């Protein structure tokens, strides 16, 4: 089975390997500050899923620090001035807040020569008219990717994980993004409590049927992390956690229903080991990726 991998697409576009730099925008989340709810999604850590991000500093300084973290991965012999990166604002909701502040922050980020793409993790309910105007303007400078945390298409699961918005909100946000010419990437979590394998595949079928379908997708293994309400639920009333072999089976079923044009950004994930409660097998990232890639090739 062949899939359209992000690393290959970037190399075709830019002629070299492109790395992500995890940066901090200083945003919070409407599902934490009381606007939508409190506590955030049940799986989301205290760091807003951005534990690997650089500290909140001016963009130029954040980029410098983040580059140091990935220096060892850069191709030997390539001059540093030729390195290129994706500026990835991952933690919390990076289109939530004062549009003028965000515009200044992201404009400064895009002014940095080594940044070739601005990548913003956000929620579908945080893409109002002012924010969309900002994103369209930024997209004229360099490509802007918007990552939407859908996680599941099933409303019963969305309520259980305290997602804080309905499917119709996602659908409207998706239309607005694509009408604005922006690149849209969707996050899906495999293994959410109460969902069967068929439920997980149904989420991917729904995304495949969108018009247009996602430019990219992140298929993320569910992690139970310390400090989350999901961890409290798991300790109080443990729910099944997929073993690696079962996860691979579900992953391949999901990949098979996605359209060929959708780029696969992620096939699993690696939660911070100091916070990881389950599944413990996910802590060995190299072994997991080797196994999953082998299964995909054989599918």
Buried (B, 14 or more C-beta within 10 A) or exposed (E): EEBBBBEEBBEEEEEEBBBBBBBBBBBBBBBBEEBBBEEBBBBBBEBBBBBBBBEEBEBEEBBBEBBEEBEEEBEEEEEEEEBBBBBBBBBBBBBBBEBEEBBEBBBBBBEBEBBBBBBBBBBBBBBEEBBBEBBEEBBEEBBBBBBBBBBBBBEEBBEBBBBBBEBEBBEEBBEBBBEBEBBBBBBBBBBBBEBEBEBBBBBBEBBBEBEEBBBBBBBBBBBBBEEBBBBEBBEEEEBEBBEBEBBBBBBBBBBEBBBEEBBBBBBBBBBBEEBBBBBEBBBBEEEBEEBBBEBBEEB
